[in-house]
Amino acid sequence: YAMEAVKQGTPVLGLRSNTHVVLASFKKAQSELAQHQQKIFKIDDHMCIGISGLTADARVLAEYMRNECLNHRYIYDAPMKTGRLVSQVADMSQQKTQNSSKRPYGVGMLVAGVDEKGPQLFETCPSGNYFEYYAMAIGGRSTSAKTYLEKHFETFPVADADALVQHALEAMNKTTASDQTLTVKNTAVIVIGKDSKFRELPPDELQKFIDKLEKKEAEPDAPMEEAGGAAPMDTSG
């Protein structure tokens, strides 16, 4: 069930080059009156997470990760390594799957960070699994974003920050329904570089990238046969 919560969450995607890592998320509003919910949390100057699933569980993990980063900086006077922290979070998640009185965290995360190894991007699962990626998308309707990223990921390592942001938004655009468009209100983009700290793109800068997006064609309605799935079985025999 925890894995299902991730699949039905809002889409989040990340991609990295040799110098930068970018996270983009789609922010949903509960109603017309509500503010859009933030799906990307800053952990440290060099690290952030994008979440899909239960936000309450994500906050618990974000709090733990922030504390670990502070402790590491206090003891070693150096920023926390991304891979090490992801492995600790995965250990915590795995413990929760093993203990019958606890439930797993219903949240999947993309962890983006820059350390001495350069930009890094990890995905964590409620099961305790974690993987490193060049580019990845999680959450509802993320398959079409993954397809876009798979087509273009070979160009990412040498891309500059602006090109990465444009790719991120193009991929994010694929996850939305045909009648929905990306706006500065429902989209958040974070850039972390080797020599630049955590930075969220301000609305005016984000708007320039959104204006360059490819126009979406209206999706044709699926014919009835396709919509109905498999043909009914012949039972007359």
C-alpha positions in Angstrom: 0.0 0.0 0.0 2.9 2.4 0.7 4.2 1.9 -2.8 0.7 2.6 -4.2 0.6 5.9 -2.3 3.8 6.9 -4.2 2.3 5.9 -7.5 -0.8 8.0 -6.9 1.1 11.0 -5.6 1.9 14.2 -7.5 4.7 13.8 -10.1 8.2 14.9 -9.2 11.3 14.5 -11.5 15.0 15.2 -11.3 17.9 15.2 -13.7 21.6 15.9 -13.5 24.5 17.0 -15.6 28.2 17.1 -14.7 27.8 20.5 -13.0 24.2 20.8 -11.9 21.2 18.9 -10.6 17.6 20.0 -11.1 14.4 19.0 -9.4 10.9 19.9 -10.7 7.6 19.2 -9.1 3.9 19.8 -9.8 2.1 21.5 -6.9 -1.6 20.7 -6.4 -4.0 22.9 -4.6 -6.6 21.2 -2.4 -9.3 23.7 -3.6 -9.6 27.1 -5.3 -9.1 28.8 -1.9 -6.1 26.8 -0.9 -2.5 27.6 -1.5 -0.5 25.2 -3.7 1.2 22.5 -1.6 5.0 22.5 -1.6 6.5 19.2 -2.7 10.2 20.1 -2.6 11.9 20.5 0.8 15.3 22.1 1.3 17.6 19.8 3.5 20.8 21.8 3.4 22.5 24.3 1.1 23.7 21.5 -1.1 20.8 19.1 -0.9 17.0 18.9 -1.3 14.2 16.3 -1.7 11.2 16.1 -4.0 8.4 13.9 -2.6 5.5 11.9 -3.9 3.0 10.3 -1.5 2.0 11.3 2.0 3.4 14.7 2.8 3.1 14.1 6.6 5.5 11.2 6.3 7.9 13.2 4.1 8.1 15.9 6.8 9.2 13.3 9.4 12.0 12.1 7.0 12.9 15.7 6.0 13.3 16.6 9.7 15.6 13.6 10.3 17.7 14.4 7.2 18.1 18.1 8.3 19.2 17.0 11.8 21.7 14.5 10.3 23.1 17.3 8.0 23.5 19.7 11.0 25.2 17.0 13.1 27.6 16.1 10.4 28.5 19.7 9.8 29.0 20.3 13.5 31.2 17.2 14.0 33.2 17.1 10.8 32.9 20.7 9.6 31.9 19.4 6.2 28.7 19.0 4.3 26.9 15.6 4.5 27.5 13.2 1.6 24.3 12.6 -0.4 24.8 8.9 -0.8 25.5 8.3 2.9 22.4 10.1 4.0 20.2 8.3 1.4 21.5 5.0 2.7 20.6 6.0 6.3 17.1 7.0 5.3 16.7 3.7 3.4 17.8 1.8 6.6 15.1 3.7 8.5 12.5 2.9 5.9 13.4 -0.8 5.9 13.1 -1.0 9.7 9.5 0.1 9.4 8.7 -2.7 7.0 10.1 -5.3 9.5 8.3 -4.3 12.7 4.7 -5.5 12.9 3.7 -2.6 15.2 4.9 0.1 12.7 3.8 1.0 9.2 6.1 1.9 6.3 6.6 5.5 5.3 4.1 6.1 2.5 6.4 8.4 0.5 8.9 8.1 -2.3 11.6 10.7 -2.6 14.0 12.0 -5.1 17.1 13.2 -3.3 19.2 15.7 -5.2 22.6 16.9 -3.9 26.1 18.1 -4.8 29.2 16.9 -3.0 32.8 16.1 -3.8 31.6 13.4 -6.3 29.7 16.1 -8.1 25.9 16.3 -8.7 23.9 13.2 -7.6 20.3 12.1 -7.8 18.8 9.2 -5.8 15.4 7.7 -5.5 14.2 6.1 -2.3 11.2 3.7 -1.9 9.1 2.9 1.2 10.5 -0.6 1.0 14.0 0.6 1.8 15.4 0.3 -1.7 17.4 3.1 -3.2 18.9 3.7 -6.6 21.1 6.4 -8.2 19.9 7.9 -11.5 21.0 10.3 -14.3 17.3 11.3 -14.5 14.2 10.0 -12.9 10.4 10.7 -12.5 8.1 9.4 -9.7 4.5 9.8 -8.9 1.2 9.7 -10.8 1.4 9.9 -14.7 5.2 9.9 -14.4 5.6 7.2 -17.2 5.4 9.8 -20.0 8.0 12.0 -18.3 10.3 8.9 -18.0 9.9 8.2 -21.7 10.9 11.8 -22.5 13.9 11.6 -20.1 15.0 8.3 -21.6 15.0 9.8 -25.1 17.1 12.8 -24.1 19.3 11.7 -21.1 22.5 11.2 -23.2 22.6 15.0 -23.8 22.3 15.8 -20.0 25.9 15.4 -18.8 27.2 18.3 -20.9 24.0 20.5 -20.6 24.1 23.8 -18.8 21.7 24.7 -16.0 19.2 26.5 -18.3 19.0 23.5 -20.7 18.4 21.1 -17.8 15.6 23.3 -16.5 14.0 23.4 -20.0 14.2 19.6 -20.2 12.8 19.2 -16.7 9.8 21.4 -17.7 9.2 19.6 -21.0 9.2 16.3 -19.1 6.9 17.7 -16.5 4.6 19.0 -19.2 4.1 15.4 -20.4 2.7 14.4 -17.0 -0.2 16.8 -17.0 -3.6 16.2 -18.6 -4.2 17.8 -22.1 -6.4 20.4 -20.6 -3.9 21.4 -17.9 -1.0 23.7 -18.4 2.1 24.4 -16.3 2.0 27.8 -14.6 4.3 29.6 -12.2 1.8 28.8 -9.4 1.6 25.0 -9.9 5.3 24.3 -10.8 8.4 24.5 -8.6 11.9 24.1 -10.0 15.1 23.9 -7.9 18.7 24.1 -9.2 21.8 23.1 -7.2 25.2 23.5 -8.8 28.8 22.7 -8.0 29.5 26.4 -7.2 25.9 27.5 -6.5 23.8 26.7 -3.5 20.1 25.5 -3.4 18.0 27.9 -5.4 14.3 27.9 -6.3 13.6 29.7 -9.6 11.6 32.8 -9.0 8.2 33.2 -10.9 9.5 35.7 -13.5 12.5 33.4 -14.4 10.3 30.3 -14.5 7.8 32.0 -16.8 10.5 32.5 -19.4 11.1 28.7 -19.5 7.3 27.9 -19.5 6.8 30.2 -22.5 9.3 28.1 -24.5 7.4 24.8 -23.9 6.1 22.8 -26.8 2.4 23.3 -27.4 0.4 20.2 -26.4 -1.9 18.6 -29.0 -5.4 17.6 -27.7 -5.5 13.9 -27.0 -8.0 12.1 -29.3 -10.7 10.3 -27.5 -10.0 6.6 -27.3 -12.5 4.5 -29.4 -14.9 2.4 -27.4 -13.2 -1.0 -28.1 -9.8 0.3 -26.8 -11.4 1.9 -23.8 -13.2 -1.4 -22.9 -9.9 -3.4 -22.7 -9.9 -7.0 -23.9 -12.6 -8.3 -26.2 -15.3 -10.3 -24.4 -14.6 -14.1 -24.5 -16.7 -16.3 -26.7 -18.6 -18.6 -24.3 -21.0 -20.2 -26.8 -18.8 -23.3 -27.4 
